[in-house]
Amino acid sequence: MNEFIEAKVALQWQQPKAAYDVVIVGGGGHGLATAYYLATRHGITNVGVFERSYIGGGNSGRNTTVIRANYGIPEAVRFYQRSLELFASLEDETDRWIMHNQKGLLWMTHTEHGMRAEKARAAVNTAFGAKTRYVEPEEIKEICPQIDLSGGGKFPVLGASYHEEGATARHDRVVWALAEGAMHRGVHVHQRAPVTGLLRDGDRVTGIETPDGPVSAGVVVSAVGGHVTTLASMAGLRLPIRSHPLQAFVTNHYAQAFDAIAASTDLLFYMSQTARGEMLLGAEIDRQPSYSYRSGHHFLESCAHRAMTLFPFLRDLRILRQWTGICDMSPDYSPIMGKTGVDGFLVTTGWGTWGFKAIPVGGEQMAQLIATDKTPELIAPFSLDRFARDRTLADRGSAGTH
Ligand SMILES: Cc1cc2nc3c(=O)[nH]c(=O)nc-3n(C[C@H](O)[C@H](O)[C@H](O)COP(=O)(O)OP(=O)(O)OC[C@H]3O[C@@H](n4cnc5c(N)ncnc54)[C@H](O)[C@@H]3O)c2cc1C
């Protein structure tokens, strides 16, 4: 429990009912946002969220908190830009301090090919509503004075796309603000409540199994992060998802202010400063798919080495702690949202290494789908059947972790 929870959250915890209109499996950001928007936008409050651990205990409380819309394809730019807007007003809307902080994101490159890619990113972002422009090394140094533009003589910084609206927000505050907002309107959130099976009537999913007994539901939504293939298989559904660990670490306090979020496409790391002054770093996923939460020295060594190439000041800091989350990676690096072909069973998945920023828009759109039974235009391209229709949304270069 942090001070936010202790001081501000006085919640009513209910026993599970025998039936809900909507059951959401997974109390991470996406599950809770779906519940929050069902309650606030559609007045649907007969909703039960079942979380096997504690809310935010999955990736939503383990991420590096970067919020951005600088994606590489129009569908994604529009989608994440909507999330930026919702994030910017979430603090006022929920009356909770989520520590939303617009910092600007520098996405640096060290090759001719990378320069072309970042110029293209700026163009597609501008065309579809995100504020991104290409900047030269002199401006990069102004935005981020700590950078060694020579890249240690090996990786000279040639330019960057600069995404002005890039931001961070405190992850556990986001999930608790959504949980609190939903619960105050009557939604039931159950912690330590694992879903162990799905109830089925023929091909239709009609509810869930829990250790305390069955719970029936008009609709079951899977929002279980990296564990989605297990749950989907209970509905007889095979998803194109692989679960990979992703690690991160923070250093001890860095005395100077480091205002921007810095990322390098070629060196493959990204970094920002937390409100406590720690430097927070992440890099690519572990190559081997697994459900292992173990974090390792190899990641620390390789990520720190690459980051120090551009930011030599890191050499004087110490690593304070590291951790891991399990990411639901889709083949095209885009989310999978909506209907599944199994009646009564919806998914919000494929959030991989990029789903924190999408929590508000993901919840908003899933709630609209449930309330209206119509797939909203914003998420129609992200439907599961795109793989069968050969309409994948390849955007690997925007993951930030590839
Ligand atoms: C190290 C790291 C850094 C990241 N950095 C960023 C970033 O900077 N920006 C960004 O946008 N994204 C980032 N991400 C990705 C982001 O955190 C996730 O995509 C996002 O949090 C997914 O939210 P979710 O609600 O889908 O899943 P989760 O938050 O993982 O929630 C799923 C929940 O389901 C529960 N659950 C699982 N199985 C069951 C079951 N059978 N019954 C009941 N409950 C169950 C789990 O306990 C969990 O709490 C990062 C991820 C990691 C690991």
Ligand as a Chemical Component Dictionary entry (heavy atoms), coordinates in Angstrom:
data_LIG
# 
_chem_comp.id                   LIG 
_chem_comp.type                 NON-POLYMER 
_chem_comp.pdbx_formal_charge   0 
_chem_comp.three_letter_code    LIG 
# 
loop_
_chem_comp_atom.comp_id 
_chem_comp_atom.atom_id 
_chem_comp_atom.alt_atom_id 
_chem_comp_atom.type_symbol 
_chem_comp_atom.charge 
_chem_comp_atom.model_Cartn_x 
_chem_comp_atom.model_Cartn_y 
_chem_comp_atom.model_Cartn_z 
_chem_comp_atom.pdbx_ordinal 
LIG C1  C1  C 0 9.038  -3.859  -17.634 1  
LIG C2  C2  C 0 7.874  -3.356  -18.444 2  
LIG C3  C3  C 0 7.909  -2.059  -18.954 3  
LIG C4  C4  C 0 6.836  -1.570  -19.704 4  
LIG N1  N1  N 0 6.857  -0.260  -20.081 5  
LIG C5  C5  C 0 5.775  0.263   -20.737 6  
LIG C6  C6  C 0 5.763  1.647   -21.045 7  
LIG O1  O1  O 0 6.680  2.405   -20.704 8  
LIG N2  N2  N 0 4.677  2.128   -21.722 9  
LIG C7  C7  C 0 3.649  1.320   -22.107 10 
LIG O2  O2  O 0 2.724  1.806   -22.752 11 
LIG N3  N3  N 0 3.622  0.007   -21.767 12 
LIG C8  C8  C 0 4.653  -0.540  -21.083 13 
LIG N4  N4  N 0 4.654  -1.862  -20.725 14 
LIG C9  C9  C 0 3.497  -2.707  -21.110 15 
LIG C10 C10 C 0 2.324  -2.481  -20.167 16 
LIG O3  O3  O 0 2.722  -2.512  -18.834 17 
LIG C11 C11 C 0 1.245  -3.540  -20.406 18 
LIG O4  O4  O 0 0.989  -3.670  -21.786 19 
LIG C12 C12 C 0 -0.064 -3.182  -19.719 20 
LIG O5  O5  O 0 0.159  -2.903  -18.362 21 
LIG C13 C13 C 0 -1.042 -4.334  -19.861 22 
LIG O6  O6  O 0 -2.157 -4.113  -19.026 23 
LIG P1  P1  P 0 -3.205 -5.275  -18.806 24 
LIG O7  O7  O 0 -4.273 -4.733  -17.952 25 
LIG O8  O8  O 0 -3.568 -5.850  -20.151 26 
LIG O9  O9  O 0 -2.368 -6.443  -18.114 27 
LIG P2  P2  P 0 -1.867 -6.595  -16.606 28 
LIG O10 O10 O 0 -1.590 -5.296  -15.976 29 
LIG O11 O11 O 0 -0.757 -7.597  -16.653 30 
LIG O12 O12 O 0 -3.111 -7.189  -15.864 31 
LIG C14 C14 C 0 -3.555 -8.505  -16.061 32 
LIG C15 C15 C 0 -4.057 -9.014  -14.726 33 
LIG O13 O13 O 0 -4.710 -10.251 -14.922 34 
LIG C16 C16 C 0 -4.498 -11.031 -13.774 35 
LIG N5  N5  N 0 -4.789 -12.432 -14.107 36 
LIG C17 C17 C 0 -4.095 -13.271 -14.910 37 
LIG N6  N6  N 0 -4.686 -14.453 -14.991 38 
LIG C18 C18 C 0 -5.804 -14.381 -14.202 39 
LIG C19 C19 C 0 -6.829 -15.300 -13.859 40 
LIG N7  N7  N 0 -6.858 -16.554 -14.340 41 
LIG N8  N8  N 0 -7.804 -14.882 -13.023 42 
LIG C20 C20 C 0 -7.821 -13.631 -12.531 43 
LIG N9  N9  N 0 -6.862 -12.716 -12.825 44 
LIG C21 C21 C 0 -5.875 -13.096 -13.647 45 
LIG C22 C22 C 0 -3.051 -10.762 -13.409 46 
LIG O14 O14 O 0 -2.787 -11.062 -12.057 47 
LIG C23 C23 C 0 -2.922 -9.283  -13.732 48 
LIG O15 O15 O 0 -3.094 -8.451  -12.604 49 
LIG C24 C24 C 0 5.711  -2.400  -19.985 50 
LIG C25 C25 C 0 5.685  -3.708  -19.484 51 
LIG C26 C26 C 0 6.737  -4.184  -18.706 52 
LIG C27 C27 C 0 6.681  -5.582  -18.166 53 
# 
loop_
_chem_comp_bond.comp_id 
_chem_comp_bond.atom_id_1 
_chem_comp_bond.atom_id_2 
_chem_comp_bond.value_order 
_chem_comp_bond.pdbx_ordinal 
LIG C1  C2  SING 1  
LIG C2  C3  SING 2  
LIG C2  C26 DOUB 3  
LIG C3  C4  DOUB 4  
LIG C4  N1  SING 5  
LIG C4  C24 SING 6  
LIG N1  C5  DOUB 7  
LIG C5  C6  SING 8  
LIG C5  C8  SING 9  
LIG C6  O1  DOUB 10 
LIG C6  N2  SING 11 
LIG N2  C7  SING 12 
LIG C7  O2  DOUB 13 
LIG C7  N3  SING 14 
LIG N3  C8  DOUB 15 
LIG C8  N4  SING 16 
LIG N4  C9  SING 17 
LIG N4  C24 SING 18 
LIG C9  C10 SING 19 
LIG C10 O3  SING 20 
LIG C10 C11 SING 21 
LIG C11 O4  SING 22 
LIG C11 C12 SING 23 
LIG C12 O5  SING 24 
LIG C12 C13 SING 25 
LIG C13 O6  SING 26 
LIG O6  P1  SING 27 
LIG P1  O7  DOUB 28 
LIG P1  O8  SING 29 
LIG P1  O9  SING 30 
LIG O9  P2  SING 31 
LIG P2  O10 DOUB 32 
LIG P2  O11 SING 33 
LIG P2  O12 SING 34 
LIG O12 C14 SING 35 
LIG C14 C15 SING 36 
LIG C15 O13 SING 37 
LIG C15 C23 SING 38 
LIG O13 C16 SING 39 
LIG C16 N5  SING 40 
LIG C16 C22 SING 41 
LIG N5  C17 SING 42 
LIG N5  C21 SING 43 
LIG C17 N6  DOUB 44 
LIG N6  C18 SING 45 
LIG C18 C19 SING 46 
LIG C18 C21 DOUB 47 
LIG C19 N7  SING 48 
LIG C19 N8  DOUB 49 
LIG N8  C20 SING 50 
LIG C20 N9  DOUB 51 
LIG N9  C21 SING 52 
LIG C22 O14 SING 53 
LIG C22 C23 SING 54 
LIG C23 O15 SING 55 
LIG C24 C25 DOUB 56 
LIG C25 C26 SING 57 
LIG C26 C27 SING 58 
# 
